[in-house]
Amino acid sequence: MRLKRTIAGWFGGDDPRPAGPGERKGAGVAGGALVFSGAGEDGAWREKGYAALARSGFMQNPVVYRSVRLIAESAAAIPTVLYDGAEEVAGHPIIELLRRPNGGSDGAALIEALCGHLLLSGNAYLEAAGLEGQVQALHALRPDRIRIVEGQDGWPEAYEYRAGAALRRIAAETGSERPPLLLHLRLFHPLADLTGYAPLAAAQAALELHNAASRWNKSLLDNSARPSGALVYQPADGGNLSPEQFERLKAELDSGYSGPARAGRPMLLEGGLDWKAMALSPKDMDFVEARNGAARDIALAFGVPPMLLGIPGDLTYANYAEANRAFFRLTVLPLITRLTGAIGDWLGGHFEAPSLRLSVDLDRVEGLSAEREARWDRVASADFLSRAEKREAVGYGAEG
């Protein structure tokens, strides 16, 4: 009789948790060989909420972390401009409020928080606080602390915000022309009327694959960078290992061959013992490409060119500058334009100035400098345009 035991179990592969549904642990006899194995966690896909996605994504996955930070910081770095019709308004209280929304953060931090909430949750909440009907501060509220209270007509009646043991109820309608104190921003959700769908939720399968690959790499390193295998005992006399011999062999493997510091150490096998590999190598599994493919799927869900994240295998753009321009045009500008438009209309109602419009200053976006220079060169070389027409074509008014 031959005795087998997977080395993965000896090198930390045994899971101390109780076996769950669809999971098998322990020993079993098959084909005259004693095999110890674990089937691993249940691979069923489960939709995760904001807290779970934030932990497994932003807080544990470098691709998600960098994608969210890249989008949020790029959006927050774009200057905002307030217009009344076609005229730019300077020194308005709305501009000052957005520059310093509250005593704990500046305007860039507020935009970063709103972008992060939208990308990880699909929802973002902005609350206005003030005295005697005048808005004095703005606060971004965490989406997982908000519960939407539906009315009989199916539309939001109120928002409940819970922080610890404290619970506040914020009305969704004021009963007057003044807008509510809470602004709810959400991305499109095909199956929900009141909440948005997060880009990270669409990439959840790729996120789990990428995280599992990282854990597999760590486990492989802990196991002396070797795949799992088995020691096969085939003595000439047909006997079996005694329990004492089995425990001694296990202890020697744990102490002498596990861990990165002992990687590559030759194994000394006594008579009747033979090593048999039981797993495919990472190359055979196309492991690296699978991990890079998962990283590209995550970047795709966020709208970030993989080239900007250092992910190999992306041939969509000819160079880094082209990828950066596409990132600003297709991802950052639509997001910040939507944010500024909604916030401007909401604050305009609070300041009783519905004609005010909040937008972004494209002439100060560094990521679009190449496009801006090319446009100026084309306009400057147009001999059929007057000086005033050229100024108007590039976004400047007539000379004063």
N, C-alpha and C positions, 0 to 999 in steps of 0.2 A: 504494500500500500504506500502511496506517495503522499507526503504532507506538504501543503502549500499554505502560504499566508502572504497577502499583499503587503509590500513594503510601505505603501501609502498609509496603511493602518498603523504600522509600527512607528512611522515618522510623523505622527500627529494627525493622521487622517481620520481616526475614530472621533466621531462627533459626540460630545458628552450630553447633548440634548436628547430628550426622548424622541423616538421615531414618530414622525407625523404620518398623515394619510399618504399612501402611495410610496412610503419610504421603508426600506428593509435594512435591518442591522443585525449584527450577531454572526453566528456561525451556521453553516449549512453543509451537508454532505452531498457531493455531486460527482458522479463518475469515479468513485474510489479516491477522491481528493478532498481534503478538508480546506475550504476556502472561506476566508473572512473578508467581507466587503460591505460597503455602504452605497446605497443607490443615490444618495445626495438629496438635495432639497427638491420639493415639488416644483416643476418647471412651468406650472400654469401661470398665465399672464393675468395680473390683477391691476386694475386702475388705482393709482395712488393719488392721495390728496396733496395739498400744498406743502404741509409739513414734511411728509415723506419724500416728495420730490426735492424739496429744498435740502434735506439732509443727504439723500443718496446722490443728488445731482450737484448742486452748487457747492455743498460743503465737502464732498468726497470725490467728485470727478473733475479733473483739470480742464477737460474740454468744455464742459458746461460752465465752470467758473470763469474761464477766460472769455467765452462767448458772451455771457451776460455782462461781465465787466466791460468788454469792448464796446458793446452796443450802448450800455447805460452811460459810460464815460464819454463816448463820442457824442451822444445826444445832449448830455449836460454841458458840453463845451461849446455848443452852437449858441451864439448870442440871440436873444429874443428882442423883438421890436414891436412897439405898440403903434397902431395906425388908427386914425379917425378919418374914415374914407380912404383917400389916397395920400393924406398928409401924415408924416411921422410925428408922434407925440412924445415929447421928452419931459422927464420930471414928474410924470403922473404917479399917484399913489399906488397904482397897480404894479408899475415897474419897480418901485421901492419895495413893495410887498414881496414880489418874486425874487428880488435881490437878497432880501433877508426875511424869509417867511416866518421864522420864529427865533427865539433866543437860543435854541440848541443846534441849529443847522443853517447853512446858507442855501442859496438857490440851486447850486449845482448838486448838493446832497439831496435836495428834495426831488429834483428830476431823476437822479440816479435811483432813488428809492421807488418812485412811481414806475420807472422802466423795469426795474428788477421784479416788482410785484406783477406787472403785466406778463413778463416773460416766464415767470415760474408758476403763476397762478391763473393768468388770463384775466385777472381782475385787479383794479387799483382803486383805492378810496382816498379822497382828499377832503379833509374837514376844515371848515372856516370857523375861527373863534374870534370873538370880539366883544365889545361893550356897546350897549345902546344902539344896536343895529349896524354898527360900523365894524367891518372886518379888520382885525388887528394882527392875526397870525394864521398860518396854514400848517396843517399837520397831515402827513401821510400815515394812514392806519393800516395795520397788518391785515391782509385778507382773511387769514385763518381765525381772526378774532371777530369777524363780522358775520352776522346771520341776517338774511333778508326775510322780513315778515311780509307775506303776501296778503293782499286784501281779497275781498270777495270777487273782485273782477279779475284777479290773477296778476295784477300789477303791484309793484312794491308799495307797501303802506308805511313801512318804517324799517330802519336798520338798527339792530341790536349789536352793540360793541361791548365785548367782555374782556377785561384785563384783570386776571386774578379773580378775586371775589367781587369786584366791582362790575356793575352792568349799567350801561347807558343806552337810552333809546333815542334815536335821532329820526325825526319825521322825514318822510320822503317828499312830502308836499307841505308848503307853508300856508296855503289858502289865500295867497296874495300874488302880486306880480313878481315879488322878490323870490329868487331861486332858493332851493333848500340849502342847508348848511353843509350837506355832504354831497360831493360829486363822485359818482360811480363811473369809472372808465372800465370797459371790458372789450375783449377781443371776440370775434365771431365764434359762436358755439352752435353747431347744427342741431343739437338735441336739447338745448336749454334756452329759455326765454330771458332769464334774469341774470345769468352768470356767463362768464367767458370761458374759453378753452385755451389752455396754456400751450405754447409751442413745445415745451419740454415734455408734456404729456403725450404728444404725437410721436416723440422720439423715445418713449419709455422702454421699448424693446431693445433699441440700440444702446440706451443707457445701461440697462441690466447686463447686456452682453459685454460692454466695455468694462464695467465694474467687475464682472465675473472674470474677465481676462486678466485684470490687474491682480485680483486675488489669486488666480491660478499661478501667475508669475511669482507672487510672493510665496505661495506654498511650495512651488518648485524650488525656489532658492533656499527655503528652510529645509527642504529635503535633499540637500546637497546638489541641487540643480539636476536631479535625475528623475525620470518618469517612474511610476510605480512598477513593481515587478514582484517576483516570487522566488523564494528559495525552494527548490525541489529536492526532496530527500529520497534517494534511490540506493539503499544499501545493498551490498552483494548478498547478504543473508536474508533479505526480505523483512527485516525487523522495522520497528517504529522508534521514533524519538520518545524518550521518557518525558514526563512533565517537567522534571528538573532540567533536562537538556534543552527543552523548548524555551523555558523561561530564561535560561542562561544565554541562549542564542539571541533572543529578543533584546535582552539587556545589553549585550555586546553591540548589536546594531544601533540601538538608541544612543549609546555613549560614544561609539567610535566612528559612526558614518553619517549621522544626521547633523544638519546645520551647515551654513555657508563656509564656516571656518574649516570644515572637514571635507569640502568638496574635492573630488578626484582622488581621495585616499584609496589605495587598492584594498580589495576585500580578500581575506584569507579564508578559504573554504576547506573544511575538514572532509574526510572521506565520506562519499555518498551525497554531498551537497552540490547542487548546481544552480546557477542563477539564470532565470528566464525573464526577459522583459515582457511586460503584459500591456503596454500602452504604446500608442503611436507617438512618434517624435513631433515636436511643434512644427517642423518643416512639413512632415507628412500631413498634418492636419491643416496646413495653410494658416497657421495660427496668427502670424503677424498681419497678414492681409485681412483676415476676419476682424481683427482689432482695429485696424486702420479704416476698414469699411464701416464699422460701427461709429467711429469718430467722425467720419464724413457725414453719416446720416444725422448725427447730433448737430453738426454745424449747418447742415442743410435745413433742419427744422428751424433754427434760429435765423437763417439768412446770412450767415457769415461764410465767406469763401474759405475753404479749407487751407488755401495757401497762406492766409493771414494767421492761421493757428499753427503753422508748421507741420501739417498733416501731409505725408507724402502720397503721391499717386493722383493728385488733382491737376488736370491739364485743361481746365476750363478757360483760364485766363493766361495770356501770353507772358505777363510779368506781374510783379507785386503792385506796381502803380495802377495798372488796369484793374486788378482785383480790389484795390482800395477804393477806387472811384465807383466801381459797381456796388461795393458795400455801402457807401454813403448814399448813392442814388436809390438803391432798391430796398435798403433796410433802415438806415438811420433817419433819412429825411422823411419817409412816410410816417415813421413812428413819432418823431418830434413834432411834425406838422399836425398830426392828429392830437397830440397832447396839448400843444399850445392853442390850437383852435378851440378845443373843448374848455380848457381852463380860462381862456380869454372871454368866451361867451358867458361862462358861469360868473366870473368876477365882474364882467361888465354889468350884469344884472344886479349884483350886490352894490355896485357903485352908481347905479342908476344911469349908466352910460351904455345903452345897447348898441350904439353905433361904433364903439371901439372894437378893434380887431387885433388879436395878438398873433404874431407870426415870427419867422426866423430870418436872420440876416444872412442870406446866401453868399454875399460878397466877403464874409469873414469866416467862411468854412474852409479850413486848410485842405481838407481832402478833395475839394473841388477847384483848387488853384489852377491846375493844368487846363481844365475846361474853361475857366474864366479867362485865362490868358489867350487861349485859342479864339474865344469869342471876341475879345477886344481886338485881336489882330485882324479878324475878318471884317469887323465893323470899321476899323481904321483904314483898311484898304479899299473900302467901298467909296469910290469917287463920286457916285451919284447922290450921296447923302450929305446934307449940310452938317455943320458942327452941332447945331441944336438937335438935329435928328439922330446923330450918332450918340449924343449924351442920353437921349431918351431911349435909344435901342439897348443900351447897356444898363438901364435902370436908374439913371440920374436925371434930374429935372433940368429945366433951362437954367442958364447961368444967371446968377443974381446981379 
